[in-house]
């Protein structure tokens, strides 16, 4: 008796309740006949809405997971990336829904293939810039305030975006760098490891000069120069016997690589003044020309 009652309840649930739900979900509009029938039902629209909701929720969760350890400014840069991904997923969901409704999307995909290829080629560099920006933000290979050298230009980074990085040069001009350059090109970062950098001023003196005196003068100038660190200490290298001069380099450490041309200029002024005081001459290139006379003029 109990088994009969249970089986009747299951039959009622299956036939009446689930049957009513299925009938409700199958309600909709039909176009065409035979194989070309297009069915747009309530169930299909609900599935589409559920797919949109699930896609937005999953992408939002992934964005929070990826950016949870980033600063607030860097988190905001990823909003546009995930918006673009969400639109792409929405497009795929719409195409799948159209296919489920009986619409042949083959012609649509074939017709848009050439457009997608052309669009992909046109946006190839844009995608490279965005990927480069993502790598920069995630692996922290570049920071605001870093001093970099790109194509012979030295600049201080003041803004990092997903597509471009902006830096101000020593002559107060803004240089806009596409982020793909940080992936494909060699970029010098003067302050990647620390703010201290080693700089040098090269100088040549005449043959016969007192090289010990030259070394002492150069060291004293560097040690007394404002902006030059006392530790590590400045040092002098006797580089080479040049064609017209004995070549030296004065090496010193500073904490502001961005303004090093000013410091180097002041050091050169002082070197010239001290060399004049101590009768140390700075030669200029000279050549001896020998004329061999083979026939009388």
Beta strands, then each sheet from edge to edge (+ up, - down):
strand 1: 28-31
strand 2: 38-41
strand 3: 147-150
strand 4: 153-160
strand 5: 164-169
strand 6: 174-178
strand 7: 188-189
strand 8: 197-205
strand 9: 235-241
strand 10: 246-254
sheet 1: 1+ 2-
sheet 2: 6+ 5- 4+ 3- 7+
sheet 3: 8+ 10- 9+
end
